[in-house]
Amino acid sequence: MLNMLRLNWSAMKSYRIRFLIIPVCLFVVGCLSPILLVPMGAFQLFSFSLNPFAVEEKGDLNRLYLTLPVPRRSVVMGRYALSLLLYMIGVLLGLAMMPLANLVSLSKWYLDFKWSLALVSFSFLVYGIMSLAMYPLLFKMGYQKGKVWGYYVPAVFICLIYIAVLEYDILVGNGTFILNLLVYASDHILAVSAGMFTAGGILLCLSYLLSARLYARREF
């Protein structure tokens, strides 16, 4: 798995320069609201982890992988290991930039350990959702076809859910539905964090198992 992780990182050599843009983008987001830094860091680094799929398809590296003395499951595991590593980097980068963003942001968020844990757990849940939405399709269909169904369609779906929740809050919840959820989360922050982290872990495991199954059956 470690060899495949290093191979994937080496394959992204031409994309590494883009890694330097991520802190700049995060700082701009942090100027709007520092609380967005952690989930946005996880999202941007997850997006960066998709580059091996683009390199793989462009260079037809799947045929190279099949000539190596490693099972296809190891190829999948190496890709997930890289994405998990990048997720942790994104979270740490977001947490590290929050004090800097608080210096210039209009909205100040000085989070204690419990709320920082909640942000990390929420980011892990988002990471699990994106992983399940994208990775199986990319392993099954390749980068060009898979990114349309695995990236844009879920993004539109999430936006529709967000709009639906806002409409429900206005029409049915009398503008207090979201506030009540936040109050409940604040009163049970450790339980909510544990629930989000567990749900993210389950989604990530499902994503890996499905990806391994689909990639094992893929013909090249």
Salt bridges, closest charged atoms under 4 A:
GLU56 OE1 - ARG79 NH2 2.93
ASP60 OD2 - ARG63 NE 3.01
